[in-house]
Amino acid sequence: MGKLASQLLDIPNVAERVALLPEDNARTRYCDVRETKQIIHAALSYHCKSSGSFIALLFLMGCRESELRLRKWADIDLDNKVMKIPRTKNGSYHIVYLSELMIDILNNIPKVTNNPYVFPGQKIGKPIYRPYYAFEVIKQRANIKNPDEVVFHTARHSVASNLISNGMDISSVQKLLNHRSIESTLRYAKLSEGKQRETSQRLSNLITDYNPLDNSK
């Protein structure tokens, strides 16, 4: 619009002098499988079971931070291995299917009398607040490179990116993340360097292995 106004009305286009914003590494960063394992291990060793278990499950489930942190025990059905989220960010009902590891972590969280939340806070009847300090300690113990780039939302990004990089189809990851649109899921489809090299090499392998005189290929 600025360019058109400049052409038609001889109005200076101030947008030409606006620099592009720097890339937000906290939004593009994801933890690969090795880093994810290190974070989960450090989180489960953290002295506060509520905070540590929350962070570990965040890197396993792919839930949004608030969707997991505000869960109550009434939302957990261990017999059927599901966690119910009555209302997500996009306003829909969502079910998270629990793995055996997730169930083991949930079973090791101490329940607090008169507190309905899975991750109880210090205030009576309230959930934990966002455990920023615990997360910083856990990242340090996990030897995470550039830890400032790893935020709570990085966990959701990491779950999606690692699944896609290791062969999970986009539509399945879309359902896991409860995205309405596949375009939202595609933002997380960042392949690891190793996977990119493997993909790049695959066609070359097919070509070099191809023998036009061999009718069996």
Backbone as ProteinMPNN parsed JSONL, in Angstrom:
{"seq_chain_A": "MGKLASQLLDIPNVAERVALLPEDNARTRYCDVRETKQIIHAALSYHCKSSGSFIALLFLMGCRESELRLRKWADIDLDNKVMKIPRTKNGSYHIVYLSELMIDILNNIPKVTNNPYVFPGQKIGKPIYRPYYAFEVIKQRANIKNPDEVVFHTARHSVASNLISNGMDISSVQKLLNHRSIESTLRYAKLSEGKQRETSQRLSNLITDYNPLDNSK", "coords_chain_A": {"N_chain_A": [[0.825, -1.199, 0.0], [1.957, 1.189, 0.769], [3.845, 1.517, -1.243], [2.183, 1.76, -3.492], [0.779, 4.092, -2.86], [2.876, 5.862, -2.962], [3.506, 5.806, -5.682], [1.118, 6.697, -6.934], [0.193, 8.936, -5.546], [2.336, 10.416, -4.891], [3.395, 10.242, -2.323], [5.718, 9.902, 0.285], [7.16, 6.72, 0.798], [7.317, 5.367, 3.708], [7.732, 2.838, 4.604], [9.821, 1.704, 3.28], [12.081, 2.203, 4.674], [12.003, 0.657, 6.867], [13.429, -1.815, 8.752], [13.724, -5.382, 8.524], [12.45, -7.497, 11.061], [14.549, -9.155, 13.451], [15.187, -12.696, 13.389], [13.214, -14.671, 15.531], [14.596, -16.594, 17.724], [13.643, -18.01, 19.87], [11.219, -18.884, 19.031], [11.701, -20.428, 16.833], [13.479, -22.374, 17.551], [14.086, -25.775, 18.316], [14.26, -28.744, 20.31], [16.253, -31.517, 19.733], [16.005, -35.155, 19.625], [17.994, -36.142, 21.344], [18.547, -33.925, 23.032], [16.012, -33.612, 24.107], [15.708, -35.986, 25.586], [17.677, -35.533, 27.504], [16.648, -33.294, 28.839], [14.225, -34.326, 29.87], [15.225, -36.336, 31.56], [16.691, -34.76, 33.416], [14.596, -33.239, 34.4], [12.965, -35.118, 35.698], [14.588, -35.739, 37.752], [14.555, -33.544, 39.3], [14.091, -31.758, 42.364], [11.554, -30.8, 43.116], [8.709, -32.417, 42.611], [6.32, -31.72, 41.379], [6.88, -29.507, 39.644], [9.019, -30.597, 38.124], [7.885, -32.926, 36.965], [5.88, -31.771, 35.46], [7.376, -30.329, 33.505], [8.754, -32.434, 32.267], [6.597, -33.912, 31.156], [5.593, -32.015, 29.459], [7.448, -32.026, 27.396], [6.908, -34.465, 26.35], [4.236, -34.704, 25.627], [3.374, -32.573, 23.978], [1.484, -30.662, 24.481], [0.015, -27.381, 24.888], [1.426, -25.039, 27.165], [-0.325, -23.977, 29.215], [-2.527, -25.65, 28.892], [-1.683, -28.085, 29.852], [-0.642, -27.505, 32.408], [-2.862, -26.649, 33.897], [-4.43, -28.839, 34.29], [-6.667, -31.053, 35.999], [-7.006, -33.747, 38.383], [-9.369, -34.972, 37.812], [-9.489, -34.841, 35.118], [-7.884, -36.811, 34.217], [-7.781, -40.09, 33.108], [-6.692, -42.915, 34.031], [-7.245, -45.607, 33.689], [-8.245, -45.864, 31.103], [-6.192, -44.678, 29.846], [-5.994, -41.902, 29.07], [-5.936, -38.311, 28.78], [-8.01, -35.627, 29.337], [-8.773, -32.582, 27.769], [-10.871, -30.157, 28.274], [-11.334, -27.66, 27.018], [-9.499, -26.195, 24.574], [-6.961, -23.941, 23.219], [-7.999, -23.244, 20.723], [-10.623, -23.508, 21.236], [-11.746, -26.033, 21.199], [-12.583, -29.419, 22.225], [-10.268, -31.791, 23.479], [-8.414, -34.836, 23.393], [-5.727, -36.415, 24.944], [-3.712, -39.137, 24.374], [-2.298, -41.374, 26.568], [0.993, -42.518, 27.039], [2.89, -45.354, 28.316], [5.129, -44.37, 29.669], [4.33, -41.736, 30.223], [2.215, -42.277, 31.972], [3.587, -43.508, 34.09], [5.05, -41.308, 35.021], [2.968, -39.608, 35.844], [1.874, -41.16, 37.882], [3.804, -40.907, 39.804], [3.618, -38.416, 40.844], [3.073, -36.646, 43.738], [-0.049, -36.548, 45.385], [-1.96, -33.85, 46.638], [-3.787, -33.09, 49.496], [-7.019, -31.72, 49.289], [-6.428, -30.353, 46.992], [-7.17, -30.151, 43.722], [-5.61, -30.22, 41.462], [-3.343, -31.628, 39.043], [-0.7, -30.82, 39.005], [0.192, -29.512, 41.684], [0.325, -26.322, 43.302], [1.994, -24.047, 45.636], [0.098, -22.553, 46.912], [-2.968, -23.075, 48.571], [-5.163, -25.32, 47.082], [-4.538, -24.506, 44.487], [-2.979, -24.552, 41.187], [0.47, -25.085, 40.105], [2.413, -22.155, 39.418], [3.828, -20.891, 36.36], [6.781, -22.643, 36.091], [9.428, -21.099, 35.997], [11.994, -20.782, 37.2], [12.659, -23.431, 37.919], [12.774, -24.556, 35.375], [14.964, -23.24, 34.252], [17.052, -24.252, 35.849], [16.856, -26.971, 35.237], [17.423, -26.972, 32.466], [20.075, -26.166, 32.598], [21.264, -28.31, 34.003], [20.823, -30.242, 32.118], [22.594, -29.611, 30.203], [21.987, -27.935, 27.984], [22.475, -26.339, 24.941], [22.673, -22.853, 24.233], [20.545, -22.012, 26.116], [18.711, -19.942, 26.612], [17.189, -19.726, 24.363], [15.443, -21.77, 24.54], [12.275, -22.191, 25.445], [9.091, -22.576, 27.194], [7.238, -23.126, 25.141], [8.875, -24.273, 23.303], [8.907, -26.948, 23.833], [6.524, -28.018, 22.772], [6.976, -27.466, 20.093], [9.228, -29.062, 19.734], [8.271, -31.7, 20.151], [6.582, -32.027, 17.918], [8.388, -31.553, 15.749], [10.34, -33.553, 16.124], [8.833, -35.903, 15.852], [7.921, -35.688, 13.183], [10.374, -35.592, 11.85], [11.21, -38.142, 12.271], [9.645, -39.792, 10.77], [6.845, -39.762, 11.263], [3.59, -39.146, 10.01], [2.246, -36.045, 8.718], [-0.513, -35.514, 9.155], [-1.152, -37.072, 11.398], [0.406, -35.883, 13.36], [-0.79, -33.402, 13.338], [-3.274, -34.014, 14.499], [-2.413, -34.794, 17.015], [-1.39, -32.385, 18.042], [-3.673, -30.946, 17.988], [-4.422, -29.106, 15.986], [-6.422, -27.007, 13.989], [-5.964, -26.44, 11.331], [-3.925, -27.798, 8.736], [-1.849, -26.267, 7.89], [-0.899, -24.959, 10.128], [0.408, -27.008, 11.465], [2.446, -27.607, 9.687], [4.291, -25.621, 10.129], [5.898, -26.587, 12.081], [7.386, -28.511, 10.946], [10.293, -29.013, 10.805], [13.119, -30.428, 9.675], [15.705, -32.402, 11.121], [19.293, -31.895, 10.938], [20.638, -34.268, 10.324], [18.564, -35.807, 9.215], [17.904, -34.259, 7.023], [20.257, -34.505, 5.539], [20.155, -37.229, 5.024], [17.828, -37.368, 3.47], [18.63, -35.805, 1.306], [20.655, -37.399, 0.295], [19.363, -39.663, -0.533], [18.154, -39.746, -3.171], [20.464, -39.551, -4.724], [21.657, -41.979, -4.081], [19.818, -43.711, -5.241], [20.174, -43.081, -7.905], [22.909, -43.666, -8.398], [22.88, -46.364, -7.889], [21.401, -47.299, -9.932], [21.212, -49.238, -12.833], [20.985, -49.096, -16.168], [21.04, -51.292, -17.846], [20.23, -53.361, -16.389], [17.521, -55.228, -16.103], [16.091, -55.9, -13.921], [15.724, -53.801, -12.278]], "CA_chain_A": [[0.0, 0.0, 0.0], [2.859, 2.33, 0.808], [4.448, 1.653, -2.57], [1.15, 2.244, -4.403], [0.532, 5.494, -2.522], [4.028, 6.623, -3.447], [3.424, 5.898, -7.139], [-0.057, 7.416, -7.402], [-0.063, 10.19, -4.846], [3.619, 11.05, -4.595], [3.577, 10.265, -0.874], [6.905, 9.101, 0.627], [6.901, 5.377, 1.323], [8.146, 5.231, 4.914], [7.99, 1.418, 4.865], [11.082, 1.314, 2.655], [13.18, 2.378, 5.632], [11.766, -0.227, 8.009], [14.236, -3.033, 8.665], [13.058, -6.609, 8.917], [12.717, -7.899, 12.434], [15.439, -10.302, 13.539], [14.516, -13.972, 13.612], [12.967, -14.971, 16.931], [15.112, -17.943, 17.928], [12.834, -18.708, 20.864], [10.063, -19.459, 18.358], [12.139, -21.355, 15.792], [14.328, -23.387, 18.167], [13.493, -26.994, 18.844], [15.225, -29.669, 20.903], [16.226, -32.814, 19.057], [15.704, -36.278, 20.522], [19.038, -36.214, 22.388], [18.303, -32.847, 23.992], [14.743, -33.9, 24.784], [15.986, -37.014, 26.591], [18.449, -34.908, 28.578], [15.739, -32.434, 29.599], [13.298, -35.172, 30.624], [15.987, -36.969, 32.637], [16.979, -33.742, 34.431], [13.328, -32.817, 34.997], [12.485, -36.156, 36.607], [15.496, -35.763, 38.907], [14.409, -32.271, 40.011], [13.59, -32.023, 43.723], [10.116, -30.52, 43.172], [8.062, -33.366, 41.703], [5.27, -31.049, 40.63], [7.503, -28.744, 38.555], [9.808, -31.487, 37.277], [6.996, -33.788, 36.185], [5.218, -30.907, 34.485], [8.304, -30.042, 32.403], [8.994, -33.692, 31.554], [5.415, -34.245, 30.372], [5.474, -31.004, 28.414], [8.302, -32.466, 26.288], [6.413, -35.743, 25.849], [2.859, -34.635, 25.142], [3.155, -31.57, 22.943], [0.403, -29.752, 24.863], [0.366, -26.01, 25.25], [1.822, -24.96, 28.584], [-1.48, -23.792, 30.101], [-3.422, -26.794, 28.759], [-1.168, -29.146, 30.717], [-0.453, -27.022, 33.787], [-4.15, -26.444, 34.562], [-5.21, -30.077, 34.35], [-7.049, -31.589, 37.304], [-7.017, -35.212, 38.391], [-10.627, -35.4, 37.2], [-9.272, -34.89, 33.664], [-7.011, -37.951, 33.929], [-8.397, -41.416, 33.192], [-5.573, -43.843, 33.904], [-7.73, -46.909, 33.216], [-8.336, -45.788, 29.647], [-4.94, -44.06, 29.398], [-6.262, -40.65, 28.359], [-6.069, -37.053, 29.501], [-9.007, -34.811, 28.648], [-8.654, -31.122, 27.831], [-12.227, -29.743, 27.892], [-11.337, -26.508, 26.109], [-8.147, -25.82, 24.173], [-6.799, -22.571, 22.736], [-8.896, -22.997, 19.597], [-11.994, -23.675, 21.696], [-12.242, -27.394, 20.998], [-12.308, -30.481, 23.198], [-9.138, -32.57, 22.974], [-7.985, -35.979, 24.207], [-4.331, -36.827, 24.811], [-3.562, -40.555, 24.695], [-1.137, -41.474, 27.452], [1.918, -43.648, 26.902], [3.265, -45.955, 29.607], [6.045, -43.452, 30.338], [3.526, -40.641, 30.762], [1.464, -42.789, 33.118], [4.553, -43.683, 35.187], [5.362, -39.978, 35.561], [1.773, -39.137, 36.555], [1.711, -41.95, 39.112], [4.824, -40.519, 40.779], [3.363, -37.058, 41.34], [2.334, -36.731, 45.005], [-1.328, -35.844, 45.443], [-2.072, -32.962, 47.795], [-5.148, -33.041, 50.02], [-7.809, -30.515, 48.988], [-5.942, -29.686, 45.78], [-7.622, -31.005, 42.617], [-4.74, -30.101, 40.296], [-2.299, -32.644, 38.86], [0.557, -30.167, 39.365], [-0.231, -28.583, 42.738], [1.221, -25.231, 43.676], [2.174, -23.842, 47.07], [-1.135, -22.002, 47.449], [-3.972, -24.109, 48.8], [-6.154, -25.505, 46.039], [-4.134, -23.86, 43.248], [-1.912, -25.248, 40.444], [1.741, -24.369, 40.084], [2.585, -21.097, 38.437], [4.842, -21.308, 35.382], [8.018, -22.884, 36.864], [10.555, -20.549, 35.247], [13.269, -21.079, 37.861], [12.91, -24.87, 37.781], [13.13, -24.818, 33.985], [16.339, -22.774, 34.051], [17.933, -25.214, 36.503], [16.784, -28.224, 34.476], [18.172, -26.777, 31.219], [21.5, -26.135, 32.946], [21.675, -29.677, 34.328], [20.731, -31.04, 30.892], [23.651, -29.113, 29.298], [21.353, -27.472, 26.754], [23.178, -25.242, 24.278], [21.837, -21.66, 24.062], [19.318, -22.299, 26.874], [17.75, -18.84, 26.554], [16.326, -19.935, 23.203], [14.518, -22.87, 24.849], [11.2, -21.717, 26.315], [8.083, -23.616, 27.378], [6.624, -23.482, 23.852], [9.841, -25.098, 22.576], [8.549, -28.354, 24.056], [5.501, -28.347, 21.769], [7.692, -27.427, 18.819], [10.14, -30.202, 19.699], [7.488, -32.924, 19.975], [6.149, -32.099, 16.524], [9.536, -31.645, 14.844], [10.984, -34.859, 16.272], [7.964, -36.928, 15.273], [7.941, -35.563, 11.728], [11.72, -35.947, 11.396], [11.416, -39.581, 12.403], [8.744, -40.565, 9.926], [5.413, -39.652, 11.541], [2.948, -38.343, 8.972], [1.8, -34.72, 9.143], [-1.886, -35.525, 9.651], [-1.15, -37.63, 12.756], [0.952, -34.847, 14.241], [-1.83, -32.375, 13.411], [-4.255, -34.465, 15.486], [-1.755, -34.766, 18.323], [-1.285, -30.993, 18.48], [-5.02, -30.38, 17.949], [-4.477, -27.968, 15.076], [-7.562, -27.006, 13.073], [-5.459, -26.374, 9.957], [-2.652, -28.492, 8.502], [-0.817, -25.246, 7.714], [-0.325, -24.702, 11.446], [1.323, -28.109, 11.77], [3.599, -27.546, 8.784], [5.282, -24.698, 10.683], [6.765, -27.349, 12.977], [8.032, -29.576, 10.18], [11.704, -28.712, 10.576], [13.901, -31.66, 9.731], [17.033, -32.319, 11.713], [20.37, -31.877, 9.946], [20.889, -35.636, 9.895], [17.471, -36.237, 8.352], [18.039, -33.525, 5.768], [21.348, -35.129, 4.782], [19.664, -38.534, 4.571], [16.893, -37.105, 2.385], [19.405, -35.32, 0.169], [21.483, -38.492, -0.215], [18.558, -40.801, -0.993], [18.036, -39.773, -4.622], [21.784, -39.865, -5.271], [21.844, -43.428, -3.942], [18.989, -44.374, -6.247], [20.769, -42.857, -9.226], [24.181, -44.391, -8.524], [22.593, -47.794, -7.866], [20.621, -47.659, -11.12], [21.925, -49.756, -14.009], [19.978, -49.172, -17.248], [21.092, -52.596, -18.52], [19.7, -54.364, -15.47], [16.071, -55.193, -16.236], [15.448, -56.204, -12.634], [15.505, -52.534, -11.559]], "C_chain_A": [[0.861, 1.251, 0.0], [3.48, 2.593, -0.546], [3.446, 2.222, -3.572], [0.843, 3.718, -4.152], [1.658, 6.377, -3.019], [3.941, 6.846, -4.951], [2.291, 6.8, -7.596], [-0.214, 8.806, -6.803], [1.206, 10.951, -4.484], [3.83, 11.244, -3.093], [4.788, 9.401, -0.531], [6.517, 7.76, 1.243], [7.822, 5.131, 2.509], [8.501, 3.771, 5.186], [9.306, 0.96, 4.259], [12.245, 1.388, 3.623], [13.027, 1.493, 6.864], [12.546, -1.516, 7.817], [13.404, -4.235, 9.09], [13.416, -6.955, 10.35], [13.667, -9.087, 12.455], [14.65, -11.57, 13.817], [14.411, -14.246, 15.1], [13.38, -16.419, 17.192], [14.302, -18.743, 18.933], [11.616, -19.36, 20.225], [10.467, -20.481, 17.296], [12.962, -22.513, 16.355], [13.512, -24.622, 18.518], [14.601, -27.876, 19.374], [15.118, -31.004, 20.172], [16.018, -33.923, 20.093], [16.719, -36.365, 21.662], [18.8, -35.151, 23.451], [17.026, -33.095, 24.784], [14.941, -34.944, 25.876], [16.727, -36.422, 27.783], [17.556, -34.036, 29.455], [14.797, -33.272, 30.457], [14.009, -35.844, 31.793], [16.263, -35.972, 33.769], [15.701, -33.315, 35.146], [12.827, -33.834, 36.015], [13.377, -36.296, 37.835], [15.36, -34.495, 39.752], [13.686, -32.5, 41.337], [12.089, -31.759, 43.876], [9.41, -31.392, 42.136], [7.009, -32.7, 40.829], [5.853, -30.324, 39.416], [8.248, -29.657, 37.587], [8.944, -32.363, 36.391], [6.271, -32.988, 35.114], [6.11, -30.668, 33.273], [8.586, -31.301, 31.591], [7.817, -34.036, 30.639], [5.186, -33.248, 29.243], [6.27, -31.422, 27.177], [7.896, -33.828, 25.734], [5.069, -35.62, 25.143], [2.648, -33.674, 23.98], [1.994, -30.636, 23.241], [0.922, -28.322, 24.986], [0.584, -25.961, 26.749], [0.608, -24.876, 29.508], [-2.424, -24.991, 30.05], [-2.98, -27.958, 29.63], [-1.136, -28.7, 32.174], [-1.767, -26.932, 34.56], [-5.016, -27.699, 34.629], [-5.458, -30.508, 35.797], [-7.075, -33.117, 37.215], [-8.3, -35.758, 37.78], [-10.51, -35.5, 35.684], [-8.449, -36.108, 33.243], [-7.77, -39.257, 34.133], [-7.298, -42.444, 32.946], [-6.013, -45.214, 33.398], [-7.787, -46.955, 31.693], [-7.147, -45.078, 29.01], [-5.18, -42.809, 28.538], [-6.241, -39.479, 29.327], [-6.994, -36.155, 28.689], [-8.717, -33.324, 28.866], [-9.996, -30.573, 27.353], [-12.273, -28.591, 26.897], [-9.903, -26.086, 25.824], [-8.125, -24.369, 23.683], [-7.748, -22.26, 21.597], [-10.364, -23.287, 19.944], [-12.563, -25.07, 21.595], [-11.884, -28.305, 22.174], [-11.204, -31.365, 22.623], [-8.801, -33.685, 23.946], [-6.526, -36.283, 23.897], [-4.241, -38.288, 25.242], [-2.232, -40.754, 25.409], [-0.313, -42.724, 27.166], [2.229, -44.209, 28.282], [4.206, -45.039, 30.382], [5.285, -42.28, 30.948], [2.772, -41.074, 32.015], [2.382, -42.988, 34.32], [4.87, -42.341, 35.841], [4.179, -39.457, 36.371], [1.597, -39.866, 37.887], [2.704, -41.554, 40.192], [4.675, -39.088, 41.275], [2.556, -37.164, 42.627], [1.026, -35.935, 44.938], [-1.413, -35.054, 46.746], [-3.536, -32.892, 48.218], [-5.785, -31.692, 49.732], [-7.244, -29.706, 47.825], [-6.276, -30.584, 44.583], [-6.661, -31.053, 41.43], [-3.662, -31.181, 40.262], [-0.95, -32.098, 39.299], [0.263, -29.097, 40.414], [0.825, -27.517, 43.036], [1.33, -25.099, 45.178], [0.926, -23.253, 47.721], [-2.193, -23.09, 47.525], [-4.984, -24.135, 47.656], [-5.806, -24.903, 44.693], [-3.067, -24.686, 42.527], [-0.61, -24.484, 40.552], [1.662, -23.202, 39.111], [3.658, -21.576, 37.463], [6.202, -21.44, 36.082], [9.278, -22.424, 36.126], [11.898, -20.935, 35.873], [13.63, -22.554, 37.7], [13.375, -25.197, 36.363], [14.559, -24.379, 33.697], [17.344, -23.753, 34.655], [17.999, -26.513, 35.699], [17.56, -28.109, 33.168], [19.678, -26.768, 31.486], [22.015, -27.539, 33.237], [21.664, -30.583, 33.097], [21.777, -30.625, 29.866], [23.09, -28.689, 27.941], [22.111, -26.267, 26.211], [22.206, -24.097, 24.022], [20.504, -21.813, 24.804], [18.278, -21.186, 26.832], [16.788, -18.98, 25.385], [15.278, -21.016, 23.456], [13.51, -22.378, 25.888], [10.155, -22.829, 26.429], [7.479, -24.064, 26.046], [7.576, -24.32, 22.999], [9.507, -26.577, 22.72], [7.537, -28.818, 23.008], [6.122, -28.427, 20.376], [8.563, -28.676, 18.666], [9.406, -31.52, 19.47], [7.102, -33.093, 18.515], [7.323, -32.322, 15.579], [10.202, -33.012, 14.915], [10.134, -35.983, 15.681], [8.012, -36.895, 13.749], [9.293, -35.99, 11.169], [11.969, -37.442, 11.439], [10.292, -40.396, 11.772], [7.263, -40.471, 10.209], [4.759, -38.747, 10.508], [2.342, -37.073, 9.563], [0.403, -34.752, 9.756], [-1.981, -36.081, 11.073], [-0.629, -36.61, 13.759], [-0.052, -33.709, 14.398], [-2.863, -32.74, 14.478], [-3.669, -34.426, 16.891], [-1.72, -33.354, 18.892], [-2.633, -30.284, 18.52], [-5.068, -29.088, 17.142], [-5.71, -28.093, 14.184], [-7.089, -27.107, 11.622], [-4.115, -27.082, 9.844], [-1.518, -27.494, 8.339], [-0.132, -24.933, 9.047], [0.695, -25.762, 11.82], [2.584, -28.039, 10.926], [4.669, -26.585, 9.287], [6.292, -25.426, 11.564], [7.6, -28.388, 12.243], [9.46, -29.216, 9.811], [12.506, -29.995, 10.737], [15.246, -31.424, 10.383], [18.083, -32.34, 10.609], [20.628, -33.284, 9.417], [19.822, -36.136, 8.933], [17.525, -35.537, 7.007], [19.139, -34.138, 4.904], [20.911, -36.487, 4.222], [18.723, -38.366, 3.382], [17.624, -36.682, 1.124], [20.18, -36.449, -0.502], [20.659, -39.578, -0.898], [18.454, -40.877, -2.515], [19.372, -40.096, -5.275], [22.064, -41.352, -5.195], [21.045, -44.193, -4.99], [19.615, -44.269, -7.632], [22.037, -43.684, -9.405], [23.958, -45.895, -8.521], [21.881, -48.251, -9.14], [21.519, -48.09, -12.279], [20.905, -49.93, -15.131], [19.956, -50.516, -17.962], [20.529, -53.714, -17.662], [18.176, -54.279, -15.471], [15.337, -55.468, -14.933], [15.157, -54.952, -11.845], [14.596, -51.638, -12.369]], "O_chain_A": [[0.553, 2.239, -0.667], [3.628, 3.743, -0.959], [3.799, 3.06, -4.402], [0.669, 4.496, -5.089], [1.428, 7.508, -3.449], [4.257, 7.928, -5.445], [2.459, 7.582, -8.532], [-0.691, 9.731, -7.46], [1.15, 12.003, -3.846], [4.364, 12.26, -2.65], [4.882, 8.27, -1.009], [5.645, 7.693, 2.109], [8.974, 4.734, 2.334], [9.455, 3.488, 5.911], [9.854, -0.061, 4.673], [13.268, 0.729, 3.434], [13.828, 1.572, 7.794], [12.348, -2.227, 6.832], [12.494, -4.117, 9.911], [14.542, -6.734, 10.795], [13.602, -9.943, 11.572], [13.572, -11.523, 14.41], [15.377, -14.081, 15.844], [12.623, -17.351, 16.92], [14.26, -19.972, 18.882], [11.035, -20.282, 20.797], [9.651, -21.315, 16.903], [13.12, -23.534, 15.686], [12.371, -24.511, 18.967], [15.749, -27.773, 18.942], [14.027, -31.551, 20.014], [15.874, -33.653, 21.286], [16.352, -36.629, 22.807], [18.846, -35.448, 24.644], [16.965, -32.822, 25.983], [14.4, -34.804, 26.973], [16.443, -36.762, 28.931], [17.692, -34.04, 30.678], [14.59, -32.971, 31.632], [13.463, -35.916, 32.894], [16.09, -36.3, 34.943], [15.714, -33.06, 36.351], [12.322, -33.459, 37.074], [12.98, -36.894, 38.835], [15.984, -34.387, 40.808], [12.783, -33.331, 41.425], [11.424, -32.418, 44.675], [9.5, -31.139, 40.934], [6.828, -33.077, 39.671], [5.378, -30.504, 38.295], [8.125, -29.51, 36.371], [9.229, -32.528, 35.205], [6.072, -33.466, 33.997], [5.654, -30.789, 32.136], [8.649, -31.246, 30.363], [8.016, -34.407, 29.483], [4.647, -33.602, 28.194], [5.831, -31.204, 26.048], [8.477, -34.296, 24.754], [4.794, -36.338, 24.182], [1.832, -33.934, 23.096], [1.557, -29.895, 22.361], [2.118, -28.094, 25.164], [0.002, -26.74, 27.504], [0.521, -25.625, 30.482], [-3.057, -25.319, 31.054], [-3.813, -28.735, 30.096], [-1.556, -29.437, 33.065], [-1.772, -27.126, 35.776], [-6.193, -27.631, 34.983], [-4.61, -30.357, 36.677], [-7.154, -33.696, 36.131], [-8.32, -36.885, 37.284], [-11.323, -36.158, 35.035], [-8.331, -36.402, 32.054], [-8.333, -39.498, 35.201], [-7.008, -42.799, 31.804], [-5.234, -45.91, 32.747], [-7.425, -47.956, 31.075], [-7.097, -44.898, 27.793], [-4.645, -42.679, 27.438], [-6.492, -39.63, 30.523], [-6.781, -35.949, 27.495], [-8.455, -32.877, 29.983], [-10.242, -30.526, 26.148], [-13.148, -28.547, 26.032], [-9.18, -25.668, 26.728], [-9.135, -23.667, 23.729], [-8.255, -21.142, 21.5], [-11.229, -23.309, 19.068], [-13.744, -25.277, 21.874], [-11.014, -28.0, 22.99], [-11.198, -31.658, 21.427], [-8.887, -33.514, 25.162], [-6.137, -36.394, 22.734], [-4.648, -38.637, 26.35], [-1.179, -40.353, 24.914], [-0.842, -43.831, 27.066], [1.873, -43.611, 29.297], [4.106, -44.934, 31.604], [5.572, -41.877, 32.075], [2.699, -40.333, 32.995], [2.001, -42.674, 35.448], [4.951, -42.244, 37.066], [4.365, -38.922, 37.465], [1.219, -39.262, 38.891], [2.479, -41.829, 41.37], [5.509, -38.602, 42.039], [1.457, -37.718, 42.613], [1.008, -34.789, 44.488], [-0.998, -35.521, 47.807], [-4.417, -32.661, 47.39], [-5.159, -30.648, 49.912], [-7.542, -28.52, 47.684], [-5.712, -31.67, 44.454], [-6.864, -31.83, 40.498], [-3.138, -31.595, 41.297], [-0.147, -32.817, 39.894], [0.102, -27.922, 40.083], [2.029, -27.774, 43.023], [0.82, -25.94, 45.918], [0.707, -23.419, 48.921], [-2.291, -23.931, 46.632], [-5.579, -23.115, 47.309], [-6.676, -24.79, 43.83], [-2.331, -25.438, 43.166], [-0.59, -23.354, 41.04], [0.942, -23.251, 38.114], [4.327, -22.574, 37.729], [6.719, -20.456, 36.61], [10.089, -23.24, 35.689], [12.82, -21.358, 35.176], [14.771, -22.888, 37.382], [14.269, -26.022, 36.175], [15.287, -25.065, 32.979], [18.37, -24.05, 34.042], [19.075, -27.079, 35.509], [18.277, -29.037, 32.792], [20.458, -27.298, 30.696], [23.088, -27.916, 32.766], [22.401, -31.567, 33.036], [21.851, -31.208, 28.785], [23.636, -29.033, 26.893], [22.357, -25.299, 26.93], [21.057, -24.325, 23.643], [19.444, -21.75, 24.181], [17.087, -21.449, 26.999], [15.693, -18.417, 25.409], [14.335, -21.163, 22.679], [13.849, -22.178, 27.055], [10.311, -23.896, 25.835], [7.235, -25.254, 25.847], [7.137, -25.004, 22.074], [9.793, -27.37, 21.823], [7.687, -29.893, 22.427], [5.83, -29.332, 19.595], [8.622, -29.27, 17.59], [9.858, -32.36, 18.692], [7.272, -34.168, 17.94], [7.26, -33.186, 14.704], [10.586, -33.571, 13.887], [10.669, -36.911, 15.074], [8.128, -37.934, 13.101], [9.361, -36.666, 10.142], [12.835, -37.955, 10.729], [10.018, -41.526, 12.175], [6.471, -41.05, 9.465], [5.306, -37.699, 10.164], [1.976, -37.025, 10.738], [0.155, -34.093, 10.765], [-2.799, -35.615, 11.867], [-1.153, -36.487, 14.866], [-0.155, -33.116, 15.472], [-3.28, -31.889, 15.264], [-4.356, -34.065, 17.846], [-1.986, -33.146, 20.076], [-2.737, -29.164, 19.019], [-5.675, -28.102, 17.56], [-6.004, -29.177, 13.68], [-7.718, -27.765, 10.794], [-3.272, -26.983, 10.735], [-0.361, -27.815, 8.61], [1.07, -24.673, 9.086], [1.726, -25.457, 12.42], [3.67, -28.374, 11.398], [5.835, -26.714, 8.914], [7.406, -24.945, 11.771], [8.426, -29.069, 12.85], [9.796, -29.124, 8.63], [12.555, -30.573, 11.823], [15.853, -30.366, 10.214], [17.803, -32.751, 9.483], [20.814, -33.479, 8.215], [20.132, -36.81, 7.95], [17.232, -36.137, 5.973], [18.982, -34.275, 3.691], [21.252, -36.846, 3.095], [18.8, -39.115, 2.408], [17.3, -37.124, 0.022], [20.343, -36.456, -1.722], [21.171, -40.323, -1.733], [18.644, -41.947, -3.094], [19.42, -40.828, -6.263], [22.636, -41.931, -6.118], [21.515, -45.181, -5.554], [19.596, -45.214, -8.421], [22.223, -44.327, -10.438], [24.761, -46.636, -9.09], [21.77, -49.45, -9.397], [22.461, -47.389, -12.648], [20.051, -50.813, -15.057], [18.967, -50.852, -18.614], [20.366, -54.848, -18.113], [17.608, -53.351, -14.896], [14.122, -55.294, -14.842], [14.432, -55.0, -10.852], [14.286, -50.526, -11.943]]}, "name": "protein", "num_of_chains": 1, "seq": "MGKLASQLLDIPNVAERVALLPEDNARTRYCDVRETKQIIHAALSYHCKSSGSFIALLFLMGCRESELRLRKWADIDLDNKVMKIPRTKNGSYHIVYLSELMIDILNNIPKVTNNPYVFPGQKIGKPIYRPYYAFEVIKQRANIKNPDEVVFHTARHSVASNLISNGMDISSVQKLLNHRSIESTLRYAKLSEGKQRETSQRLSNLITDYNPLDNSK"}
